Each structure stands twice: as structure tokens, then as C-alpha cells.
């Protein structure tokens, strides 16, 4: 961690600080580190997939290992890379944007992180313990219930633990936005990133419990001999598909909405204009979230639900293009006539618009039921969802990291390297995935470990693989940028001439965020003060004591208990002696809950004198 | 504002559970959590409805269920919800003793419910060979009822922990939200039971 404040201390003390921290800004660092690590692992898996598909009839990966690779690439990127990176951004910025000193539940915030981290580690332990899950990231039954070995068991337990952490994180942000806004920060004055994160948290709240149930059913079937998906005992495998997609479709909006917020903030900052159609943007986001729950069966058009169900879900899906279109036009209108600065953050945001629009248009194509029978399970679908997830989520995360890096770490990322990252990744991305639309239309099915030389797919796949190397190069340049920047001089509080509250405090902010809670007088509060010649926020309160939460080691221990219990669940099918590990782990976790309940945690106060001593 | 003050209030505010920011956070956060729990149980109900006829040759609902026992369980749980309301009433009047008494009555009723449920499961398993593994119906039945019963059991131990922890120090603004959100949880479990009673037992018997 390249933080100025921690440079003078020993490694052990810094580590202990991070393991026990309840400070949302440090938890953001942890999420960034954890999500970044899994992003690299998922990226390596992607590279291995592309190397295998570089030429026809390749034997670089065996068929079984290829199945593990595609499963882990998808699972890792969605649950262990994109989600935590989004949580990193929310933790780093959301409380600052609403003028809060802290999140609503700092302890739960830490618990959410450690559950995610231990869940991710548990899932990845499978590589070393007899093989990773190999039933695809969607884990359709009966493939997943009959997959031999323990791979899918690791999928079930790892995602169950990580998912609990995500749910906790979502509730924390919901309450933070409802209860912790600074005086004057009404809902309709919140920056779009805060709005979008708030709505994404609602999606998390209502989507993740469905996954929890789905994973429990799969766990019961695999580990305890139940018959939910066992057709011979009356089970029904379609239930899994429904439950998975009732979670899974809102999940893709959880992945994209916060980044829509990022783009809105970046565009208005670097176009030096108030966001065009703010109200329409807020309601479009809500509408997307609402419709996001109504469309899950469009993943199941070929299951045979019948023409009526398929038609309803098809129309609902196409309807999402309307609010999304509203957003695209509002971004363009924000840029129109603006005093535009083009830098790395802005490049990622500008590139997002056409890229995501292509992904959205192919989305309408696959939403057309009759045509979907042709697209289903081909590389056309692969191309579609990489255009929206990489072109939306990953471009957005890069934009956000370049934009907020000064606020998160107190350093400005270097522009030259930032632009190099952008151009190589952007060109590489389109090289990799544009051609896949055509590979899909030519009939190349997804999840096959080889294609044959006579199929006419050689050149397209080779181009795709070359593109993947460009993307990998871009990511490496970004890491070099991060390392080099760590030694640069400290960033100013407001390097971009920003509009929102996070730029009204130091980079990085003190652990209490704002010495005095700011008074918000409108949308883009800092910009209002700047345009009236004041340049800084008016305090809403006199300087006084600040109440802060205590650090705690319990979230780490609680998650560790579940991690250990996870192994017990997985291996008790081989040997009942593992039940002792299961019970021991669960008891340990429950014990930490009892300790938490029994011991009052009242926090501490920073005195007024202490605050006066610290410089602004 | 000093934290000592909030721990030893001379007089109780009108809504002690929401008098502090922490209390307000817990209150609204727990309501959100119950929203998530609703989806959890909805998914289990959906699974049950899809599988409740998949008996695979084993016993079906109308052969198994006895409405007499279910009636007793319903009375026990619904009454426990009422007694928890009394407890919260006394909490708002800052009468710690009566609050504790009504919470103890609540958890006794709750244990009565869990006891009946365990007897019911035992009966099905030993008399009918109807288990978690015997059919998809069995899996769905025990999953739904088990999640509910697990919630009840967790709630009982949660309240016991709260009562033990606070037995000697009485009510204050730090623990009032804890008691209050427990009562929210308890009502939620009760509502889920009303749906189980209707969807599983009544529809299983007559539907």
C-alpha cells in the first residue's frame, strides 16, 4: 500500500492496521488490492483460454483443464474482480460525496470485505486441491450436480461466503445514503455516482438472497444427498436456471450502474458543465434497476418456456434500451458545448459510449427470441457480454481509478502511461471481441476447447488472441504506472477542479473525512462555492468532538471461521471426520458473534483541541 | 454529546430505538435486511411450489400433515409475536423488568414452537420414512421449514444473549435498538410462518 501516512511505520504495524481497520478509505484500499489480485488471476485465465484458441486443434490446455479455466475466468471476473473493485470505489468515494464522516456500519463494512476475501481464497484453493469447478460460471444442473471431484463444491462454498459479504456491503451503503448525508445534501443533490451506487445496492439487496438459496440447494444436492435437481426423485433442473438468473440478471446491472455514475461524474467534471438531464438520469437509473428484475428468463429462451413467456421477457428486455438510451444521449448532451479536457479518465469514458452502445445493440439482437435460437451459446453472446461488461464495467473502473486515484492514494497517475494503457487496452479489446460476433454467427459455439482447421475459424480466432495480448500489455502498463506514481509528490486536494464534495477535503482525506461537516447548497456543491468566489465549503457545524468507531479484529476471525468450516462442508462427503472441522469453524464464527454482542463497542472521540492542532 | 450520557439516560426518549444515529442506522438497516430475507424465503417458497407434487412415490402432503399440531404451532408463534409487542411496549415506558419478563415469555413460546417442529419432523421421518433425501418434495419441504425453524432457533439464542448481557445494567440508548430490531426479526419470522401455514399446510391438505 503506497500511502504516505503509513510509510514511516513498520510492516507489521501497517498490516495489523489494515487487518483490523474499520475506516472506509482503508477498506477501499483492501477491496482494491483484493479485487485487483483476482482481476490479474482472472486475466491470466483469459490469456490461457485465448492461447488455447489461437490455432485450430490446439493441445495447449486439456479439455478438462479448459473447462476449469472458463468456469474460473467467469466466476473470478464477476464475483471476485468486478464486484470488489466496484465496492472499492464506493468505499473510497461515496461517503465523501455525501459529506459523511463514515459509513453507517463500519464494523460490517470490514466484515463484508473479509467475507469476500476468504470466499475468494477458498474458491481459488480448488486449483491446488484436485481441480477447480468445471461446470461453467452459471453452474447449470445437472452438469454441476454430477460434476465429479470437489471443484463445484468449492464454487458453492466460496461464492456463498463471498456473497454474504456482498450483501452486507450493499446494506451498509443503503443505510449510509439514507442516514448519513450532510446537511443540505438532499437526495436530488447527490452526485450520480452516489445515486447509481445506491440503486445498485438495492439490486444487491434483492438479488443476492436468490443466489444464496440457489447455492444452498446446490450444496444440499451435492453434499447432503437431496433431490432438488435429481430428476429420478422428482427434482427439476430448470429451478436452478430460474433462481440463478433471478440473481444473475440484476447482477449485471449491479456491475454496470455504479460505473454509469462514474461516467456521469467524469463527463461533467471534464466538460466543466452541470450534468445534462440530472433528473432524467436518476430516474433512468431507477427504471433500469426495476426492469432488471423483470427480464431474467431472456437467458432461457431456448429452454422451452413457451412463446408467451418468451415474448413477455423479450419485450421487457428490449424496453431496457429506452432508459439506457436516455443516459447515452444525456452524456452526449453534457459533452456538447462543454469546455472539454481530454485525459486518461476522460478517454476511458469517451471510449465507453460507442463500445457500450455496440454491446447494447447486440443486446437487443439477442433479446429477439426467434433470432436468439441462432445466437444462443455461440461466440456472438460472448462478444455481446464482453462489450457491455468490459466496455462498461472495466472501462468505467479504469476511468474511476484514473479520476479518483489522487483521492484514494494521494497521488496523480501519470498521464503518458495512462494514455498508453488506454490505447493498447482499447485497441486490444476491439481486436479481441469484435471479430467474435462473426465467429459466433459462423457457428462457433462457446465453451468448446478446440475448433477444427476446416471450419474457417482460424483467422478470426488468431486475431482475437492477438488482441488479448494487447489488453494484457495495457494492464501491465497500468501496474507500472501505479508503482512509479507511488514515489511522486503528493496530490493537491482538488487536482481536476472538481465539482463534488470529495474534492473539498484533502487527498487522501484525514480518517474523519471532514473536520467540520460541510453545508450543501445545491447540486455540485463545491462548484457552487467556486462559482461564487468562495472556493471552499461552508461548515454546517462549529468545530467539535468527532466520534469514531474502534478497530476490530473480529471480522477477520469471523470470516476465517467460515473459511475453515467451508473445508469441513466440502470434505465431509469423503470422510465424516471432517464434520469436526465444519462444526469447529461454525462454532468459532458464532463465538466471535457472541463476543461482538457481549462487548460494547462505543468507539472513541477525537477532541476539539486535537482537531485544532491538525492543519487543514 | 458525550457517550456516557447516552448510556445512562435519566429519562427515556419517546422512541429509544431511534434516539441515536447508531440506533437509526440499525433500525433502517434491519428493515433493508428483512427486504433481502423476503427474497430468500420467496425463492424457497418458489422452489417448494415447483416441487410439492414431486413425491417420487413417497408420501404426499395430505397424507403427512396433521392440522392439529400445526394449529398449536401457529398459536404458539403468533402469541409469541404478541408478547414481544408487550415487551417493546414496556421498553418504551423504560420498564426494564417487565420488558425482560415479556421477552422471557416470548422465548418460552418460541422454544415450544421449535419443540413441536422437531417432534413433527421426527414423526415424519420415523413413521413415514419422509426425509430430506427421499423425494424432491421432501427436499423442498425440509429446506423451507428448516430455514424458517433455523431462523426461529437463531432468534431464540440471539434474545438469550441479549438478556444475559443486559440483565444487570438495565435499559439504555445503546441496547434499546438491539431489543427493538430483535422484535422486528421476530415479527418477520411470524409473517413467514403465516405464509408457510397457508401455502404448505392448508394448500397441502385441501389444495
Interface residues (C-beta under 8 A of the other chain):
Chain A: X104 X105 X167 X171 X172 X174 X175 X178 X179 X180 X205 X206 X207 X208 X209 X210 X212 X213 X214 X216 X217 X220 X221 X224 X225 X226 X227 X228 X230 X232 X233 X234 X235 X236 X239 X242 X243 X246 X545 X547 X594 X597 X598 X600 X602 X603 X605
Chain B: X1 X2 X3 X7 X21 X24 X25 X28 X29 X32 X33 X35 X36 X37 X39 X40 X43 X44 X46 X47 X50 X51 X53 X54 X55 X56 X132 X133 X134 X135 X136 X137 X138 X139 X140 X143 X161 X162 X165 X174
